[in-house]
Amino acid sequence: MSRIARIPVTVDKGVDVQVAANEITVKGPLGILKQPKAENVNVSVANGEVSFVAGDESREARAMSGTMRALVAG
Protein backbone atom coordinates (compact mmCIF):
# COMPACT_ATOMS: atom_id res chain seq x y z
CA MET A 1 0.00 0.00 0.00
CA SER A 2 1.09 3.54 -0.62
CA ARG A 3 2.58 5.14 2.48
CA ILE A 4 0.57 8.29 1.78
CA ALA A 5 -2.70 6.34 1.58
CA ARG A 6 -2.18 4.84 5.05
CA ILE A 7 -2.95 8.21 6.66
CA PRO A 8 -6.71 8.90 6.68
CA VAL A 9 -7.94 12.38 5.75
CA THR A 10 -9.64 14.17 8.65
CA VAL A 11 -12.86 15.92 7.64
CA ASP A 12 -13.32 19.35 9.22
CA LYS A 13 -16.63 20.57 10.64
CA GLY A 14 -18.86 22.04 7.96
CA VAL A 15 -17.43 19.77 5.27
CA ASP A 16 -19.50 16.98 3.72
CA VAL A 17 -17.89 14.06 1.86
CA GLN A 18 -19.98 11.75 -0.33
CA VAL A 19 -18.68 8.70 -2.17
CA ALA A 20 -20.60 7.44 -5.20
CA ALA A 21 -19.76 4.52 -7.49
CA ASN A 22 -17.54 6.63 -9.73
CA GLU A 23 -17.09 10.01 -8.01
CA ILE A 24 -16.07 11.58 -4.70
CA THR A 25 -17.77 14.88 -3.83
CA VAL A 26 -16.47 17.20 -1.11
CA LYS A 27 -18.68 20.18 -0.18
CA GLY A 28 -17.41 22.88 2.13
CA PRO A 29 -17.67 26.60 2.87
CA LEU A 30 -15.27 27.43 0.02
CA GLY A 31 -17.03 25.41 -2.67
CA ILE A 32 -17.41 21.94 -4.13
CA LEU A 33 -14.72 19.52 -5.29
CA LYS A 34 -15.69 16.60 -7.53
CA GLN A 35 -13.04 13.98 -8.20
CA PRO A 36 -13.49 10.85 -10.36
CA LYS A 37 -12.90 7.71 -8.28
CA ALA A 38 -10.46 5.13 -9.54
CA GLU A 39 -12.12 1.72 -9.93
CA ASN A 40 -9.30 -0.09 -8.15
CA VAL A 41 -9.42 2.05 -4.98
CA ASN A 42 -11.87 1.52 -2.11
CA VAL A 43 -12.94 4.76 -0.40
CA SER A 44 -14.77 4.84 2.93
CA VAL A 45 -16.03 7.64 5.17
CA ALA A 46 -16.35 6.91 8.91
CA ASN A 47 -15.95 8.84 12.17
CA GLY A 48 -15.00 12.08 10.43
CA GLU A 49 -12.21 10.46 8.38
CA VAL A 50 -11.89 9.40 4.75
CA SER A 51 -9.79 6.27 4.12
CA PHE A 52 -8.31 5.09 0.82
CA VAL A 53 -7.35 1.42 0.34
CA ALA A 54 -6.05 -0.34 -2.77
CA GLY A 55 -8.75 -2.64 -4.16
CA ASP A 56 -6.22 -5.31 -5.11
CA GLU A 57 -2.50 -6.00 -4.79
CA SER A 58 -1.50 -4.54 -8.15
CA ARG A 59 1.10 -1.82 -8.34
CA GLU A 60 -1.37 0.50 -10.08
CA ALA A 61 -3.98 0.07 -7.33
CA ARG A 62 -1.44 0.84 -4.60
CA ALA A 63 -0.23 3.93 -6.46
CA MET A 64 -3.75 5.18 -7.17
CA SER A 65 -4.77 4.87 -3.51
CA GLY A 66 -2.09 7.43 -2.58
CA THR A 67 -2.91 9.61 -5.58
CA MET A 68 -6.63 9.68 -4.72
CA ARG A 69 -5.81 10.64 -1.12
CA ALA A 70 -3.54 13.46 -2.24
CA LEU A 71 -6.10 14.85 -4.68
CA VAL A 72 -9.01 14.79 -2.22
CA ALA A 73 -6.99 16.10 0.73
CA GLY A 74 -5.46 18.86 -1.39
Long-range contacts (C-beta under 8 A, 24 or more apart in sequence): 1-53, 1-54, 1-62, 1-65, 2-54, 2-62, 2-63, 2-65, 2-66, 2-67, 2-69, 3-66, 4-66, 4-69, 4-70, 5-52, 5-53, 5-54, 5-62, 5-65, 5-66, 5-68, 5-69, 7-69, 8-49, 8-50, 8-51, 8-52, 9-49, 9-50, 9-51, 9-52, 9-69, 9-72, 9-73, 10-48, 10-49, 11-45, 11-48, 11-49, 11-50, 17-45, 17-50, 17-72, 18-45, 19-43, 19-44, 19-45, 24-68, 24-72, 26-72, 33-72, 35-68, 35-71, 35-72, 37-68, 38-64, 38-67, 38-68, 40-64, 41-65, 41-68, 43-68
